[in-house]
């Protein structure tokens, strides 16, 4: 009996000791796990703080919007003395670690309302330089429900191409056009770049409702949910500039043009010859506009299968700046989806909301003076135009350049992010992360 009691007491003590040992080990293990979690969290925060993206400036954007003279003056000082050039290499480095890139740029924190999810948009971006500007354009418009095709110029620098390919590799709904052109100013190659993206977008699994084309110096003036709300109002119609051409513009397609070497930045330009062209095929009536559009999916599907469109594209091959008459003419063809009847009055660039551009020779008459710089009579916007841009009513504007005025782009990003959050709360109380 005593022996059994002794063994029982010993077993009890051993059990208590073992249990105590296990509990101590569990506490140590939990401590290690928590320490590792905290360490990893702190490391992530440190890395995010330390990574090199584009340069951000110490500026009060609400004051810029309110045209505060002190803050606007501060932006001018920054523009003259402190502009930092954002290197393509830093985007290459950042996109080499996709989770870090996505986290640092907030792609993992994009909220998608039901309205956005039910009405995906497609984008065709034709770009050739300034990789960070392209990324900022994508980020400003980004929604997991959308689809983005990027066409980079085959002549672009190796660093730029690597940066854009890195961007596409990290984001599942961003891709590079499968066929790419060497793009020359005012030539058919600019039009073909968009057509290549449109073809790829039709092959996408995303059932986008409208497609919008952009270039690397565009920037949105509306948040994604605002754009969805605006585009839905088109109800199948197309949005673009389409006007009866002036005699000067008729010269662009009345004569054969040849692509020849140029002694400045464009490298090659279409040059007019004395060889007259035949009239457009199928008795097409010509209209002119610009390169930018908002097109319905049905229109693009029709475009992709139409013999008339194919013949018109071939006829436009040797014209000057065909992208400025191709779309403007096609939307006027009888029977096309979203047709703009030929009898309808001209739709000018200020009537179409696709792109807000300031032409130097129209300043003071149609809009206030450019506060940035002029390049070939087009205004590169400055920070003092922030309020005017956001309140004019257009969906996108051109041109922006961080080397000319980085403050304006930074403040637009801030304003658009605010508008996206505010509009989502009003439009849809339920919000799902993409």
Secondary structure, DSSP 8 states (H G I E B T S, - for coil): -HHHHHHHHHHHHHHHHHHHHHHHHHHHHHHHHHHHHHHHHHHHHHHHHH---S------HHHHHTT-HHHHHHHHHHHHHT-----HHHHHHHHTSHHHHHHHTTGGG-EEEHHHHHS-EEEEEEE-S-HHHHHHHHHHH--TTSEEEEEE-TTS-HHHHHHHHHHHHH-TTEEE-SS-----TTSHHHHHHHHHHHHHHHHSSS--SEEEEEETTEEESS-HHHHHHHHHTTTT--EE-BB---HHHHHHHHEEEEEEE-SSTTSEEEEEEEEE----GGG----B--S-EEEEHHHHHHHHH-HHHHHHHHHHTTSSSTHHHHHHHHTTSTT-TT---TTS--B-TTTSSS-B--BGGGBTTTB---SSEEETTEEE--GGGHHHHHHH--SEEE---TTT-HHHHHHHHHHHHHHHHHHHHHH-S-EEE-
